[in-house]
Amino acid sequence: MLLVPILQTNKDLFKTIIDQLFYGFRRSNSFKAGVGLIGLLVSYIVYPSVKNILFSKNINGSLASRPDKYTTGLVNKGNYCYANSVIQALSSIDYFSDYINKFVIGIDENEISSAGLEKTDTEALLLHRALADLLRKLQMVIFEPTNADIKHLVSVLEWKVSGRLSRAQNDAHEFLQVLLEQLHVELSNSHKTSSCKFPFAGTIIESYKCLQCQHETAPKKSTFNIFEAPLPQKYEIDLNDVLMRNSNEIIDDYKCMVCLIRSVITLERAHGFSGTAESIKGKLLALEKKLPDITINEEFDIELQNYLDTYCKYGFKNNVARRSILKQCKFVNAPDIFVIHLSRSTYNGMTFTRNGCKVHFGETLDAFETVACSTSSNEFTKRVRYRLKSIVIHTGSHYSGHYQVLRRKPIIMKSKVSGDIVNTGTTIGEKKPTVMDSNFRRMKSTTIYPFWLISDTNVKEKRISDIVNEQKSVYMLFYERIL
């Protein structure tokens, strides 16, 4: 305060002192560099504010003219882009929202009995409820950029697995796998386990056939939540070919027990079983009668198995029985939500690298389900059609990078008369809207820009043409059953 009067009354004196102090400095390169640095700093601080004023429709707090421009983002406070992308992907799937709603709509201490759940169910379904709370926020129709936090869901999941999720770089596929496993455990322990189908669960039957003798392995039935599809070392491939390759794959250098037994018995008969122990001879003759029913991976008692594995009489080489076999994989229960993990990990003998194979995929996908005929022992195939709902993409290397998600928008209808807006998709905690009158029309923008590209809290609208350009980065595909 004392300085102000002095400056006001002695402006010229003050200016002279300043000029004298900085006269030499102004003429130096250091001064010029300092002025430039200050200018850059001022620009860095001021530019965002200027940008917000000039281009205000893209900043936080700005209102959009339509309800499909924005969706809720997820903050990333601990390298959680892998988890954020997975949760966003799940939020767009109607089948999943239907499934969650069976557990959470109207569930509180006063409504447990009317909802058909026991008190133990509400305690056991902590992960379902935490996920429902978060998905509800992501599905809300909003008109301005909004963010939510995944922290509570992560805490519940960590409690469920009695461990801590890594705060370093993590894998979206592994996170989804753990999440689905724990959801399935909660379902299995709940009162609803007999009446509610887990929408990700699919069943396949695997078998292997020797291309030489045509014998097979015993069929092996297994269930899955995520369909694993390793990519080949190719520049590009179609998704249908990837699935076909994993359903019908040629595997070389397989030791076929049927071919080995036939070769050994043929040699032994030609030489009159010379020098062969009677116990082994008896077992070989017994096997000869059973050959039509022996599988290519049959296992025998230790004595016989050792004899066959080390057989080298008459110049016979054991690797002669190495054959090419056909791996066959059939769907016997196609899932309602078909998640495909495109495994891009490649091992070169020393380290893992990322496979950059471009995968061509479409908005729809056909799978074929093998169904047993009820009136005979025959089988027939039934086509199952899926629609693409979301895509997790990964950019970067095998060991580091960033996950984002392409998430399909819900179909939003608007009344031409009243201007009312209705989200026709399935949302958490709400029943599907009733049939609307003829004044309601689908918003054109949801057709032009049917997807959001979401990178944590950053949300952009995308056309279909933008989606197919992610062929090199696509990591997981989420398809929903429509037929």
C-alpha positions as CSV (number, residue, x, y, z in Angstrom):
1,M,0.0,0.0,0.0
2,L,2.9,2.4,0.7
3,L,4.4,1.8,-2.7
4,V,1.3,2.8,-4.7
5,P,1.5,6.6,-4.0
6,I,5.3,6.7,-4.7
7,L,4.7,5.0,-8.1
8,Q,1.9,7.4,-8.9
9,T,3.8,10.5,-8.2
10,N,7.1,9.4,-9.6
11,K,6.1,7.5,-12.8
12,D,8.9,9.0,-14.9
13,L,11.6,8.3,-12.2
14,F,10.4,4.8,-11.9
15,K,10.5,4.2,-15.6
16,T,14.0,5.6,-15.8
17,I,15.3,3.3,-13.1
18,I,13.7,0.2,-14.8
19,D,15.2,1.2,-18.1
20,Q,18.6,1.6,-16.6
21,L,18.4,-1.8,-14.8
22,F,17.4,-3.7,-17.9
23,Y,19.0,-1.8,-20.7
24,G,21.9,-4.2,-21.1
25,F,19.8,-7.3,-20.4
26,R,17.3,-6.4,-23.1
27,R,20.0,-6.3,-25.7
28,S,21.2,-9.8,-24.8
29,N,20.1,-13.2,-26.3
30,S,19.1,-14.3,-22.9
31,F,16.5,-11.6,-22.7
32,K,15.1,-12.5,-26.0
33,A,15.0,-16.2,-25.1
34,G,13.3,-15.3,-21.8
35,V,10.6,-13.2,-23.5
36,G,10.0,-16.1,-25.9
37,L,9.7,-18.5,-23.1
38,I,7.3,-16.2,-21.2
39,G,5.2,-15.9,-24.4
40,L,4.9,-19.6,-24.8
41,L,4.0,-20.0,-21.2
42,V,1.3,-17.4,-21.4
43,S,0.0,-19.0,-24.6
44,Y,-0.2,-22.4,-22.9
45,I,-2.2,-21.0,-20.1
46,V,-4.5,-18.8,-22.1
47,Y,-5.1,-21.0,-25.1
48,P,-7.5,-23.5,-23.5
49,S,-9.7,-20.6,-22.2
50,V,-9.7,-19.0,-25.6
51,K,-10.5,-22.3,-27.2
52,N,-13.4,-22.9,-24.8
53,I,-14.8,-19.5,-25.7
54,L,-14.5,-20.0,-29.5
55,F,-15.4,-23.7,-29.6
56,S,-17.6,-24.0,-26.6
57,K,-19.8,-26.9,-27.9
58,N,-17.0,-29.4,-27.1
59,I,-16.1,-28.4,-23.6
60,N,-17.2,-29.7,-20.2
61,G,-20.3,-28.0,-19.0
62,S,-21.6,-27.3,-22.5
63,L,-25.1,-28.4,-23.4
64,A,-25.6,-30.6,-26.5
65,S,-28.5,-30.0,-28.8
66,R,-29.3,-33.7,-28.9
67,P,-29.2,-36.5,-26.3
68,D,-26.9,-38.9,-28.2
69,K,-23.9,-36.6,-28.5
70,Y,-22.4,-37.5,-25.1
71,T,-22.3,-40.4,-22.8
72,T,-20.8,-40.7,-19.4
73,G,-17.0,-41.3,-19.3
74,L,-15.0,-43.1,-16.6
75,V,-12.1,-41.3,-14.9
76,N,-8.7,-43.1,-14.9
77,K,-6.9,-42.6,-11.6
78,G,-4.7,-45.7,-11.6
79,N,-4.0,-46.9,-15.1
80,Y,-7.5,-48.3,-15.2
81,C,-8.1,-47.9,-19.0
82,Y,-8.3,-51.7,-19.4
83,A,-11.1,-51.9,-16.8
84,N,-12.9,-48.7,-18.1
85,S,-13.0,-50.0,-21.6
86,V,-14.5,-53.4,-20.5
87,I,-17.2,-51.8,-18.4
88,Q,-18.2,-49.4,-21.2
89,A,-18.4,-52.3,-23.6
90,L,-20.8,-54.2,-21.3
91,S,-23.0,-51.2,-20.8
92,S,-24.2,-51.3,-24.4
93,I,-25.4,-54.9,-24.4
94,D,-29.2,-55.3,-23.9
95,Y,-28.9,-59.0,-22.9
96,F,-26.5,-58.1,-20.1
97,S,-28.8,-55.4,-18.8
98,D,-31.7,-57.8,-18.9
99,Y,-29.6,-60.3,-16.9
100,I,-28.6,-57.7,-14.3
101,N,-32.1,-56.4,-14.0
102,K,-33.3,-59.8,-12.8
103,F,-31.3,-59.3,-9.7
104,V,-31.4,-55.6,-8.9
105,I,-34.7,-54.0,-9.9
106,G,-36.5,-53.0,-6.7
107,I,-34.3,-55.1,-4.4
108,D,-34.1,-53.7,-0.9
109,E,-34.8,-55.0,2.6
110,N,-38.6,-54.4,2.2
111,E,-38.9,-55.9,-1.3
112,I,-36.8,-59.0,-1.1
113,S,-39.7,-61.4,-0.9
114,S,-41.7,-59.8,-3.7
115,A,-38.7,-59.9,-6.0
116,G,-38.2,-63.7,-5.3
117,L,-34.9,-63.3,-3.6
118,E,-33.8,-64.3,-0.2
119,K,-31.8,-62.1,2.2
120,T,-28.7,-64.2,1.6
121,D,-28.9,-63.3,-2.1
122,T,-28.6,-59.6,-1.5
123,E,-25.5,-60.2,0.5
124,A,-24.0,-62.6,-2.0
125,L,-24.8,-60.4,-5.0
126,L,-22.5,-57.5,-4.1
127,L,-20.6,-57.6,-7.4
128,H,-23.9,-57.6,-9.4
129,R,-25.2,-54.6,-7.4
130,A,-21.9,-52.6,-7.7
131,L,-21.9,-53.3,-11.4
132,A,-25.5,-52.3,-11.7
133,D,-24.9,-49.0,-10.0
134,L,-22.1,-48.1,-12.4
135,L,-23.9,-49.3,-15.5
136,R,-26.9,-47.2,-14.6
137,K,-24.8,-44.1,-14.7
138,L,-23.2,-45.1,-18.1
139,Q,-26.7,-45.7,-19.6
140,M,-28.2,-42.4,-18.6
141,V,-29.2,-40.0,-21.4
142,I,-27.2,-36.8,-20.9
143,F,-26.8,-33.5,-22.6
144,E,-23.3,-32.5,-21.3
145,P,-20.0,-34.3,-20.6
146,T,-20.3,-36.3,-17.4
147,N,-17.9,-38.6,-15.6
148,A,-18.2,-41.5,-13.2
149,D,-15.6,-43.5,-11.2
150,I,-14.9,-47.3,-11.3
151,K,-13.3,-47.3,-7.9
152,H,-16.2,-48.9,-5.9
153,L,-16.6,-51.7,-8.5
154,V,-12.9,-52.4,-8.4
155,S,-12.9,-52.5,-4.6
156,V,-15.7,-55.1,-4.6
157,L,-14.0,-57.2,-7.2
158,E,-10.8,-57.1,-5.2
159,W,-12.6,-58.2,-2.1
160,K,-14.2,-61.1,-4.0
161,V,-10.9,-62.4,-5.3
162,S,-9.0,-61.6,-2.0
163,G,-6.4,-59.7,-4.0
164,R,-5.5,-56.4,-5.4
165,L,-5.7,-55.4,-9.1
166,S,-2.5,-54.2,-10.5
167,R,-2.1,-50.4,-10.7
168,A,0.5,-51.0,-13.5
169,Q,-0.3,-51.9,-17.1
170,N,-2.9,-54.6,-17.1
171,D,-4.9,-56.6,-19.6
172,A,-8.5,-55.9,-20.6
173,H,-9.1,-59.6,-21.5
174,E,-7.8,-60.8,-18.1
175,F,-10.0,-58.3,-16.2
176,L,-13.1,-59.4,-18.1
177,Q,-12.3,-63.0,-17.5
178,V,-12.0,-62.4,-13.7
179,L,-15.1,-60.2,-13.7
180,L,-17.3,-62.8,-15.5
181,E,-16.0,-65.7,-13.3
182,Q,-16.9,-63.8,-10.1
183,L,-20.3,-62.9,-11.5
184,H,-20.9,-66.6,-12.4
185,V,-19.9,-67.6,-8.8
186,E,-22.4,-65.1,-7.4
187,L,-25.1,-66.4,-9.7
188,S,-24.3,-70.0,-8.7
189,N,-24.6,-69.2,-5.0
190,S,-27.8,-67.2,-5.3
191,H,-31.4,-68.2,-5.2
192,K,-31.8,-67.5,-8.9
193,T,-29.3,-70.1,-10.2
194,S,-31.9,-72.5,-11.4
195,S,-34.0,-69.9,-13.3
196,C,-31.4,-67.5,-14.7
197,K,-29.0,-68.3,-17.5
198,F,-25.6,-66.7,-17.5
199,P,-25.6,-64.9,-20.9
200,F,-21.9,-65.3,-21.7
201,A,-21.8,-69.1,-21.1
202,G,-21.4,-71.2,-24.3
203,T,-20.6,-74.8,-24.7
204,I,-18.4,-76.4,-27.3
205,I,-17.4,-80.0,-28.2
206,E,-13.8,-80.5,-29.3
207,S,-12.5,-83.6,-31.1
208,Y,-9.4,-84.5,-33.1
209,K,-9.3,-86.7,-36.1
210,C,-6.2,-88.4,-37.6
211,L,-6.1,-87.7,-41.4
212,Q,-4.3,-91.0,-42.0
213,C,-6.5,-93.6,-40.1
214,Q,-9.6,-91.4,-39.7
215,H,-9.9,-92.4,-36.0
216,E,-10.8,-89.6,-33.5
217,T,-10.3,-88.7,-29.9
218,A,-13.2,-89.0,-27.5
219,P,-15.3,-85.8,-27.8
220,K,-14.6,-83.3,-25.0
221,K,-17.3,-80.9,-23.9
222,S,-16.2,-77.6,-22.3
223,T,-17.8,-74.3,-21.4
224,F,-16.5,-70.8,-22.0
225,N,-17.3,-67.2,-21.3
226,I,-14.8,-65.7,-23.8
227,F,-14.0,-67.4,-27.0
228,E,-10.2,-67.5,-27.5
229,A,-9.1,-66.9,-31.1
230,P,-5.3,-66.7,-31.7
231,L,-4.4,-64.7,-34.8
232,P,-2.2,-66.2,-37.5
233,Q,1.1,-64.5,-38.6
234,K,-0.6,-62.9,-41.6
235,Y,-1.0,-59.3,-42.9
236,E,-4.8,-59.6,-42.8
237,I,-7.6,-62.1,-42.2
238,D,-11.4,-62.1,-42.1
239,L,-13.1,-62.7,-38.7
240,N,-15.1,-65.6,-40.2
241,D,-11.9,-67.2,-41.3
242,V,-10.4,-66.7,-37.8
243,L,-13.4,-68.6,-36.3
244,M,-13.3,-71.3,-38.9
245,R,-9.5,-71.7,-38.4
246,N,-10.1,-72.2,-34.7
247,S,-13.0,-74.6,-35.4
248,N,-11.3,-76.6,-38.0
249,E,-7.5,-76.5,-37.7
250,I,-4.8,-78.8,-39.0
251,I,-2.2,-79.8,-36.4
252,D,1.0,-81.5,-37.6
253,D,3.3,-84.0,-35.9
254,Y,0.7,-85.6,-33.7
255,K,1.5,-89.1,-32.3
256,C,-1.5,-91.2,-33.3
257,M,-1.7,-94.3,-31.1
258,V,-3.9,-96.1,-33.7
259,C,-1.3,-95.7,-36.5
260,L,1.5,-96.7,-34.1
261,I,-0.3,-99.9,-32.9
262,R,-1.0,-100.9,-36.5
263,S,2.6,-100.3,-37.6
264,V,4.0,-102.3,-34.6
265,I,1.6,-105.2,-35.1
266,T,2.3,-105.4,-38.8
267,L,6.0,-105.7,-38.1
268,E,5.6,-108.2,-35.3
269,R,3.4,-110.4,-37.4
270,A,5.8,-110.3,-40.3
271,H,8.6,-111.5,-38.0
272,G,6.5,-114.0,-36.0
273,F,6.6,-111.9,-32.8
274,S,10.3,-113.0,-32.5
275,G,11.9,-111.9,-29.2
276,T,8.6,-110.4,-27.9
277,A,7.5,-111.3,-24.4
278,E,4.4,-113.4,-24.2
279,S,2.6,-110.8,-22.1
280,I,3.2,-108.1,-24.6
281,K,2.3,-110.4,-27.5
282,G,-1.0,-111.2,-25.8
283,K,-1.8,-107.5,-25.3
284,L,-0.9,-106.6,-28.9
285,L,-3.2,-109.4,-30.3
286,A,-6.0,-108.1,-28.0
287,L,-5.5,-104.6,-29.2
288,E,-5.7,-105.7,-32.8
289,K,-9.2,-106.9,-32.2
290,K,-10.2,-103.6,-30.5
291,L,-8.6,-101.3,-33.1
292,P,-11.9,-100.1,-34.6
293,D,-12.8,-98.6,-31.2
294,I,-9.5,-97.3,-30.1
295,T,-9.0,-93.5,-30.0
296,I,-5.9,-91.7,-31.3
297,N,-5.0,-90.6,-27.8
298,E,-5.8,-93.9,-26.0
299,E,-3.8,-94.6,-22.9
300,F,-2.7,-98.1,-21.9
301,D,-1.1,-99.8,-18.8
302,I,2.5,-98.7,-18.1
303,E,4.1,-101.9,-19.5
304,L,2.3,-101.7,-22.9
305,Q,2.6,-97.9,-23.1
306,N,6.3,-98.0,-22.5
307,Y,6.7,-100.8,-25.1
308,L,4.9,-98.8,-27.8
309,D,6.6,-95.5,-27.0
310,T,10.1,-97.0,-27.2
311,Y,9.5,-99.6,-30.0
312,C,12.5,-99.6,-32.4
313,K,12.8,-103.2,-33.7
314,Y,13.6,-104.0,-37.3
315,G,14.7,-100.4,-38.0
316,F,11.4,-99.0,-37.0
317,K,11.4,-95.3,-36.1
318,N,8.8,-94.1,-33.7
319,N,8.2,-90.8,-35.4
320,V,6.8,-92.7,-38.4
321,A,3.5,-92.7,-36.6
322,R,3.5,-88.9,-36.4
323,R,0.5,-87.7,-38.3
324,S,-1.5,-84.6,-39.3
325,I,-4.8,-84.3,-37.4
326,L,-7.8,-82.2,-37.8
327,K,-9.1,-80.3,-34.8
328,Q,-12.9,-79.8,-34.9
329,C,-14.8,-77.5,-32.6
330,K,-18.6,-77.3,-32.6
331,F,-21.0,-75.1,-30.7
332,V,-23.6,-77.1,-28.9
333,N,-24.8,-74.1,-26.9
334,A,-24.1,-70.8,-28.5
335,P,-24.0,-67.9,-25.9
336,D,-26.4,-65.0,-25.9
337,I,-23.4,-62.6,-25.6
338,F,-20.5,-63.8,-27.9
339,V,-17.2,-62.3,-26.7
340,I,-14.3,-63.0,-29.0
341,H,-10.8,-62.4,-27.8
342,L,-8.3,-61.9,-30.6
343,S,-5.1,-63.1,-29.1
344,R,-2.3,-60.9,-30.5
345,S,0.6,-62.3,-28.4
346,T,3.4,-63.8,-30.4
347,Y,6.4,-65.6,-29.0
348,N,9.5,-65.5,-31.1
349,G,11.6,-67.8,-28.9
350,M,13.0,-65.0,-26.8
351,T,10.3,-62.5,-26.1
352,F,6.6,-61.7,-26.7
353,T,5.6,-59.3,-29.4
354,R,2.3,-57.9,-30.6
355,N,0.7,-59.4,-33.7
356,G,-0.4,-56.6,-35.9
357,C,-2.7,-58.7,-38.2
358,K,-5.6,-56.7,-39.6
359,V,-8.9,-58.4,-38.8
360,H,-11.9,-57.6,-41.1
361,F,-15.2,-57.8,-39.2
362,G,-18.7,-56.8,-39.8
363,E,-21.8,-55.5,-37.9
364,T,-23.3,-59.0,-38.0
365,L,-21.8,-62.4,-37.5
366,D,-23.1,-65.9,-38.1
367,A,-22.2,-68.9,-36.0
368,F,-23.6,-72.5,-36.3
369,E,-24.9,-74.5,-33.4
370,T,-24.9,-78.3,-33.6
371,V,-28.2,-79.7,-32.3
372,A,-29.1,-83.3,-31.6
373,C,-32.2,-84.6,-33.4
374,S,-34.8,-85.7,-30.8
375,T,-36.2,-88.5,-33.0
376,S,-32.9,-90.0,-34.1
377,S,-29.2,-90.2,-33.4
378,N,-28.5,-87.7,-36.2
379,E,-27.4,-84.0,-35.7
380,F,-28.3,-80.9,-37.6
381,T,-26.8,-77.4,-37.6
382,K,-28.7,-74.2,-36.7
383,R,-27.6,-70.8,-37.7
384,V,-27.2,-68.2,-34.9
385,R,-26.9,-64.6,-35.9
386,Y,-25.2,-61.9,-33.8
387,R,-25.0,-58.1,-34.0
388,L,-21.9,-56.1,-33.0
389,K,-22.4,-54.1,-29.8
390,S,-19.0,-52.9,-28.8
391,I,-15.3,-53.3,-29.5
392,V,-12.3,-53.0,-27.2
393,I,-9.3,-51.7,-29.1
394,H,-5.6,-51.6,-28.0
395,T,-2.9,-49.5,-29.3
396,G,0.8,-49.8,-28.4
397,S,3.1,-52.7,-27.9
398,H,2.6,-56.1,-26.2
399,Y,3.9,-54.8,-22.8
400,S,2.3,-51.3,-22.8
401,G,-0.3,-49.3,-24.6
402,H,-3.8,-47.8,-24.2
403,Y,-7.3,-49.4,-24.2
404,Q,-10.3,-47.7,-25.7
405,V,-13.8,-48.8,-26.5
406,L,-16.1,-48.4,-29.5
407,R,-19.6,-48.6,-27.9
408,R,-22.8,-48.7,-29.9
409,K,-25.4,-46.0,-29.0
410,P,-28.9,-47.0,-27.9
411,I,-31.7,-46.3,-30.3
412,I,-33.2,-43.0,-29.1
413,M,-36.7,-42.0,-30.3
414,K,-38.0,-38.4,-30.3
415,S,-41.6,-37.3,-30.6
416,K,-42.2,-34.7,-33.4
417,V,-45.2,-33.4,-31.5
418,S,-44.1,-33.2,-27.8
419,G,-40.3,-33.4,-28.3
420,D,-40.2,-36.2,-25.7
421,I,-37.1,-38.4,-25.8
422,V,-37.2,-42.1,-25.2
423,N,-34.3,-44.5,-24.9
424,T,-35.6,-47.8,-26.3
425,G,-32.6,-49.8,-25.1
426,T,-32.6,-52.0,-22.0
427,T,-31.3,-49.9,-19.1
428,I,-30.4,-50.9,-15.5
429,G,-33.2,-50.4,-13.0
430,E,-35.9,-49.5,-15.6
431,K,-38.4,-51.5,-17.6
432,K,-38.4,-51.3,-21.4
433,P,-40.5,-48.4,-22.7
434,T,-44.0,-49.3,-24.0
435,V,-44.9,-49.0,-27.7
436,M,-44.7,-45.5,-28.8
437,D,-47.2,-43.8,-31.2
438,S,-46.5,-42.9,-34.8
439,N,-45.2,-39.4,-33.9
440,F,-42.0,-40.9,-32.5
441,R,-39.0,-41.2,-35.0
442,R,-35.5,-42.5,-34.5
443,M,-33.0,-39.7,-34.2
444,K,-31.1,-39.4,-37.5
445,S,-27.8,-38.8,-35.7
446,T,-27.9,-42.3,-34.1
447,T,-27.9,-43.6,-37.7
448,I,-25.2,-41.4,-39.0
449,Y,-23.0,-41.8,-35.9
450,P,-24.0,-45.1,-34.4
451,F,-21.0,-45.5,-32.1
452,W,-19.1,-43.6,-29.5
453,L,-15.3,-43.9,-29.2
454,I,-14.6,-43.6,-25.5
455,S,-11.1,-43.2,-24.1
456,D,-11.6,-42.9,-20.3
457,T,-13.4,-39.5,-20.0
458,N,-13.0,-38.5,-23.7
459,V,-16.1,-39.2,-25.8
460,K,-16.3,-38.8,-29.6
461,E,-19.0,-39.9,-32.1
462,K,-18.0,-42.3,-34.8
463,R,-19.4,-43.5,-38.1
464,I,-19.4,-47.1,-39.3
465,S,-16.6,-46.3,-41.7
466,D,-14.5,-45.2,-38.7
467,I,-15.2,-48.6,-37.0
468,V,-13.9,-50.8,-39.7
469,N,-10.7,-48.8,-39.8
470,E,-9.8,-50.2,-36.4
471,Q,-8.9,-53.6,-37.9
472,K,-5.3,-53.5,-36.7
473,S,-6.2,-52.5,-33.2
474,V,-9.3,-54.6,-32.5
475,Y,-8.7,-56.7,-29.4
476,M,-12.1,-57.9,-28.2
477,L,-15.4,-58.0,-30.0
478,F,-18.8,-58.1,-28.2
479,Y,-21.6,-59.5,-30.2
480,E,-25.3,-59.9,-29.1
481,R,-27.6,-62.7,-30.2
482,I,-30.4,-61.5,-32.5
483,L,-31.5,-64.8,-34.0
